[in-house]
Amino acid sequence: MDPVKPQMRRGVLFYVGAAGLLMVMVIEVVSVVGRHARIPLVGALEMAQAAIVPAACASMILASLAGAHAVVHLVTERLPPRMRAWMSRFSALLAGLFFAGLSTGAVWLTAEFWNSFEESDLLHIPFRPLRVLVALSAGALSLIFFYRSVRPGDHQ
């Protein structure tokens, strides 16, 4: 954690992401222990994959809101401040376009497979809510980056 930046308030997204990661850790521990005890946890991979989706979506949104993505300033730190700000806005615009495309594709896939009742093989975990979550998260990320591309002020 950066000691200079103020810490964001922990909201619902933080706890959703933390719960997802905790579920993955518990599932994997039980799976490994069960494997060594010759009592395999059936569907452990499917459960872990389903738990990772909300964790990943929440963490990407939180990192984007906090401006806490990994950034390499190798080129931009040598630019004049005005050009650096312009490049930061342009970068945010490109990220917004990327996530808008990702959101469009996720919505398209969700609509295309809405009535197909897709589910995992062993545990029959439905994919529909996971696809909706990915589409909404990608849409939120595109809005965050589009806002960052037009707002005045300090840019990362």
N, C-alpha and C positions, 0 to 999 in steps of 0.2 A: 504494500500500500504506500502511496506517495504521501509523505508527511506534510507536504506543502498544500495539497488540495484538501479542502474540507470533505469529511466523510458524508456520503449521501445517507438519508434516512432509510432505514430498512423497512421496506413495504412488503406488500403481498408477493411481488415478483421475486424478491430475495428468498422468501420462505418456500415458494414453489420450486425454485431452482435448488435450494438446499435440500428440500424433501426428495426431489428427484435423484440428486446425487447420493443421498443417504440410502435411498431404496436400492440403487445400483450396487452400492458397497455391500449392503446386507445380502442382497441376492447373490453376489459373487462369493462372499464369504461362506454362505450356506452351501452354495454349489461346490466350492472347493473342498470344504470339510466333508460334505456328503460324498463326494467322489472318492476321497481317501477312506471313508468309512464304508464304502461300497453301497451307499444309499444315494444314488444320483438324484439331483433336483431336475425333474423333467420340465423343460421349457424355460430354463434359466436364461438362455440367450434371448428368447422372445420377451421375457419380463424385463430384462435389462435394456433392451432396445426400446421398449415402450416407455420406460422410466427416463431414458436419456432425452427423449423428444422435449418434454416440458422443461427439463433442466437446461438443455441447450438453448431453447427459445428464450427462456427467462434470462439466462446469462448474457446472450447477445444483446437483448434489449437494454439490460442494466449497464453493460459495458458501453453501449452506444450513448445512452443518456448521460453517463458520467464522463464520456470522452476518454475512456480508459483502454482503448485498443492499443495494441503494440504498434509503434510508429518508428520508422527509421528516418532520421532527419539528415541523412548524409548529404543530400543535394540541397534541400530547402534551407538548412541553417546557413548556407553561404549566400543566400539571396537577400536582397534588400527587404526591409520589413513590408513594404507595400506589395511587392511581388510574392513574398511568402504568404501574406494574407490571401492574395488572389489564388495562389496555388492550393491553399487549404480549402478555399471555397469550391474550386474546381474539383478537387479530390472528393469533397463531400457530395457534389453534384453527380460525379461518376458513381460513387457508392449508392446514392439514391436511385440512379437509373438501374444499377445492377440489382438492387433489392426490389425495385418495381418489376423488373423482368422476372425475377425469382417468384415474386408474389403472383404475378400473372400466370406463370406456369403452374404454380401450386393450386391456384383457383381453378385453372383449366383441368388439371388432373383430378381435383376433388369433384368437380362437376361431371367429368367424364365417367368416373367410377362411383358416383353417388349411389346408384341403384344396383351395383354389382355385389354388395355385401362382402367386400374384401376383408379377410381376416387372416391371422397367423395360423400356421399349420397345426401346431400341437395344442395350444391353449385357446385358440379361436379369439384372440384379442382383436377387436375391430380396428381397422385402419382409418375409418372415416373421421373420428374425432382427432386423431393425430394429424391427418391431412389438413383439417380445418385449422388446427393450432399452428401448423407451419405456415399456412397461407396468411393467417392473421398476423403472425409474428413478422413475416417478411414484409407485409404491408406496413406495419408499424415501423419497422426499420427503415423502409424507404421514406416514410414521412419524417422520421427523425433526421435523416441525412439531407433531405430536401430543405428542411427548416434550417439546418446548420449551414447549408450552402447560401442562404439568402439573409441570414440574421447578421446584423452588425455586431462588431465586438471581436473579442479574442477567439482565435481558431487554433485548434490543435494541429 
